[in-house]
Amino acid sequence: MKKWMLPSGVEEALPPVSWQLEDLRRKLLDYYRKSRYELVHPPLIEHLDALLTGTAQDLQQQTFKLTDPATGRLLGLRADMTPQAARIAARHYRDQAIVRLCYLGTVLRSRPDSLGGPRSPRQVGCEIFGEPGMTADLEILRVMLKTLKLAGVRNVHLDLGHVGIYRAVVAKLGLDADSEAALFDIVQRKSHPDLAEFAQARQLKPRVARTMGALIDLNGAPEDVLARAGELLKGERGDVVAALTLLGDTIAELRHEMPRLPINLDLAELRGYRYQTGMVFAAFVPGHGREIARGGRYDGVGHEFGAPRPATGFSADLNDLLRLGA
């Protein structure tokens, strides 16, 4: 009986679910094609240094590694297709100013990216390379929300943030790598007692500690959060003001297009902090313990491949979408 058991976090699909997955796959790819996204099929296995280049460094702990018997080089099984899309855009679309790519395939992870999460998601996603600013961010948000709608997912809640704001505040503290990592963990857990202990141990100025504590609580209704953030971050660098303006303009546009969409703004949400550079977002449904889609801006991608450019995108797990769909 044990020989029949699959590894933890790995699943297979049998009829009728397998047919439902195929129907959904075709539906989504047809939509992406009409939306002018080019479909790519990256390989399941690549040289490890290519998979973990630049923005993919966060995947180090999630990547299965093995040695190529033909060359002796380290190989990796893809844990996320976004870095592969970035490599393809830099290598094969170098001379194209703006590139839209989509992908759909299984990824394998040595550990899930969240408690109870899968280790073999069927990842679907879209990326835009070469277009900075709100236009591309809004397009990706629309495509993500349309993807969820096509999958039949209802009662979607959108969570927005911007990693640039936290970066700007922390940059002024002059922390070493270990201290910055500790502070990052505290902010993610939104733990005021741990923050107070951290501030005392690092002898942070009381004003700085109060600012960090207030930043942790900057989440909720967008209009309220933006108003409080404007007061708290008054006098900060111009990029902080630009980030708040971007969030406000994005929310206003979404409110106009989708007035019934519940939107939450969380300025201490640092999802993908180590590689994201701007606005970040995630979609949730009540009763589901983790996000069902996520994405954000990661400008500078492709630098290691000799073609740096702005980028934004999203991804989701087709298995999740099918389970949550109507």
N, C-alpha and C positions, 0 to 999 in steps of 0.2 A: 504494500500500500504506500510506503514512503517514497517509492520510486515514482509514483504518480503525482506526488505533491510538487507544486511550483514554489520557487523561492519566495520569501516574504516580499510583498510589494509588487509582485509580478503577476499579471493576469493574462488569460487568453479569452478570445471571443468565439462563441459558437452560435449557430442559428437559434433564434431569429436575430439576436443582437448583432452578429457579424454582418447580416444584411442591412440592418438599421445603420450601422456604422458606415457601410459603403454608400448607402443612400445619402447620409449626411455629408460624407466626404465629397461626393459629386456635387451636391447642392452648394457647398461652400466654395469649391474650386470654380464652379461656373460663375458665382458671384464675383470672386476675385478677378477672374479673367475679364469679365465685363467692366470691372473697375480699373483695368489696365495694369494689373500686377502680373509679372512674369513668374511662372512656376519653375522652381529649381528642386532637384533631387540630390542633395549632398550625400556623400558616402557615409555609411554607418561607422566606419573606422578611418582615422586619420593619424598623421604624426602628432604626437602629444604636444609638441611645442606650438603647432599651428592651432590646435584646439584650445590651448590655454594662453593664447596671445592676447595682450591688451585687456579688453573688456571681459575676457573669459577667465581671468585669474580666479574669480570667485568660485569657479567650477572645479577647482583643484581637488577638493575633498569628495566631490560627487562623481568623479570620472574613474571608470574602470581602466586600469593600465595593464599593458602586456608588452612583451618584447617581440619584435618582428624577427622570426627565425631566418628570413632571407637577408636582412641587413644588420640586425642587431640594434636597430633604433627603437626607441620607446614609442608605442602606439597607444591611442586612447579610443574608447568607444564613446561616441558623442553623448553628452548629457544634456545638451541644449543645442538647437539648430541655429540660433541667432548668430553666434560667432562664425558659423559656417557660411551663413548668408553674407556676413560682412566680408569674409575672405573672397567669396565669389564676386561680390560687387567690386571689390578692389582689383581683383585679378582680371575679370572678364568684361567689366563695364567701366574701366578706368576712364575712357574718353567720353562717357555719357554723363552729362551734367547731373541729371536726376534719375535715379534708378528705383523702381518699385519691384520688390520681390515677394513671393509668397512660397510657403513650404508646408508640407504635411507628411509626417512620418514618425516612427517610434524612436524614442531616445531611451537610453539606459543609464541608470544612476546607481552608484554604489551605496548611496544613502538618500532618503527622500529629502526634499527641500523644506518640508514642514512636517510636524508630528502627525503620523498617520497617513502621510501622503504616499502616492505611488512611486515605484522605482522604474516603471516602464510606461510612461505616459505616451499617448499618441499626440504628439505636439503639432498644433496648427498655428500659423502666424503670418504676419505681414510686416514688412520693413520698408521704410523710405530712406534712401541715402541721397545726400546732396542738397536737401532743402531745409534751411534753418527756419526757426520761428514758428509762430502760432498756426500758420496755414497747414503745415504738415502735421503738427500735433493734433489739430482738430480733425484732419482727415483720418488719421489713425484711430482716434477715438470713435469717429463715426463708423469706421469699418469694424472695430471691435464690437461695438454695440449692435451693429447689424448682424454680425456673426452670431451673437447670442440670440438675437431675435429669430434668425433662420433656424437655429437649433431648437427653438421652442422654449427657451429659458425665459421665465417670467419673473416679475418683481425684482428686477435687477437694481442694485444700488451702486453708485459710482463713488469711489474714494479718490480724491486728488491731493497731491502734495508737490513739493519742489525742493529737491535736495540742495540747491544752491543757497537757500536761506540758512540752513544749518551749517553748511560749509563756511559761509561768511562769518557767522558768529563764532564758530570754533577756531577759525584761522587766527583770530585775534588773541587767543589764549596761549599760543606758543607751546602746546603740549607735545610731549614725546609720543612715539608710536603706541607704546603700551597704555599710556594715560588716555590717549584719544580713543583707543579701542575700548577701554573701560567705560568712558563717558558715552560712547556710542551704544554700548549694551544697556546702560542705565536709561538713556533716552528711549530706546526701543521698548523697554519694560515700563516706561513712564513711572519710575520709582522715585518719589520725592525724598524719602528717607535716605536712600542710597546716594542721591545727588547731594544732599546736605553733608553726608559723610565724606563724599568725594571732594567737595568744595573745601571742607575743613582740612583734609589731608594734603591737598595741593595748594592750600592757602590762597584760594581764589578770592578776589575782591567781592564784598557782599553784593555790589551792584551786578557783577557778572553772574554770581550764583542766582540772584533773583531773575535775571534775564533768561538763564537756562531753565529755571523752574517754570517761568511763564511760557516759554517755548513748548515745554512738554504739554501744557494745557491748551495750546492753540489748536483745538480741533472741535468740530461741530458744524453748525450752520455756516455756510460760506460767508454770507454778509457780515455776520457777527465776528467770525474769525479774522476776516480781512480788516475790519474796523479796529479790533484789538491789536492785530499785528502792526497796523499803521502807527499806533501809539507806541507800542513796545519797541519797534525797530526804527523809530524816528531818528534821523541822523546817521543811519547806517549807509554803507557804500551804495553807489548807484546801481550795482547789479542786484542788490536786495530789493530796491524799489522796482526795478525792472521785473523781477520775479513775481512780486506781488501784483504788479500791473498785468502781467501775462496771465496769472491765475484769475484775476478779476475779469479780464476780457474773455477768457476761455469759458468761464462759468456763465457770463452774460450771453454768449453765443449759444451755449448748450441749453440754457433756460429758454431762449427764443425758439430753438428748433425742437426741443423735447421738454416742454413745460412740466410734464408729470414725472420726469426722471429724478429720483431722490439723489442728491449730491451731498457728500460730506467732504469737508476740507480739513486736512490734518497736516500741519506744518512740521510735526515731529515724526512723520512717517518717512522712514529712510530706506524703504524697499529698494534693493539694488544700489545702495549708497556708494559702494566702492567703484562702480563703473557708470552709474547714471550721472548725468551732468545737469539736468534741468527738471522739467515737470515729470512727475511719475504718477501712475494711476493704476487702479485695480477695480475689478467688478466683483461684487458679492451678491449672494442671495441669502435671505434669512434662513437659519437652520443648518447652513452648510459651514463647516468650521474653518474653511480657508477660501482664499480668493479663487474665482473660477476663470479669471483672465487677468493679465497684468501687462504692464509695459511702461514705456517712458522714453525720454530723450537720452542719447549717449553719444554726444558729439565727439569728433576726433577719431572715431572708429576707422580702421584701415591704416592707421599711422605705421604700424609695424610691417604692413604690406606695401608701403610706399605710396598710399593714396588716401591720406586723411580727409575726412569730410563729415559734415553733420549727419546725424541719423536719428530716427525715432521708429518705434515699432511696438507690437504687442504679440503675445502668444497665449495659447490656452490648451487644455487637454481635451481632446475629442471624446475620450471616455467620460469625463466629467460632464461635458455638454450633453451627451446622450442620456446620461442618468438623470440629469436635471431638467431635460427638455420635456415639453408637454407630450 
